[in-house]
């Protein structure tokens, strides 16, 4: 996926969640909800549709990670591919440019940005 291709907010969030570590579906949902401060709350159907699309695009792949003892043996883990990492990077830079533009045209103040980033 070229750097100029825009990702959906959910796809971007999934890639960011997988940049941290390989995860299974429920763990991806929890990471997406947490990192989005609960503004993204994908249902399982929505998540697995997005995961399949990201796999089809070569941005994620099934991981070789095995479920832990006591976990469901059918659990599948996903990992970020190099193309997925580059797509996440490109989308993050695109969003950063938009935030800089919003600051430059006085839509958001520097202090507000600092506060928003400090809240993390």
JOKAPE-V799428 format. One record per backbone hydrogen bond with DSSP energy under -0.5 kcal/mol. CO is the residue of the C=O (numbers start at 1). NH is the residue of the N-H. Records with the same first field share a line. If there is no record, write none. Layout:
CO=NH, NH
This chain:
2=5
8=12
9=13
10=14
11=15
12=16
13=17
14=18
15=19
16=20
17=20, 21
18=80
23=78
24=28
25=29
26=30
27=31
28=32
29=33
30=34
31=35
32=36
33=38
34=37
36=39
39=41
43=47
44=48
45=49
46=50
47=51
48=52
49=53
50=54
51=55
52=56
53=57
54=59, 60
55=58
59=81
61=79
68=71
72=75
76=25
77=63
78=23
79=61
81=85
82=86
83=87
84=88
85=89
86=90
87=91
88=92
89=93
90=94
91=95
92=96
93=97
94=98
95=99
96=100
97=101
98=102
99=103
100=104
101=105
102=107, 108
103=106
109=113
110=114
111=115
112=116
113=117
114=118
115=119
117=120
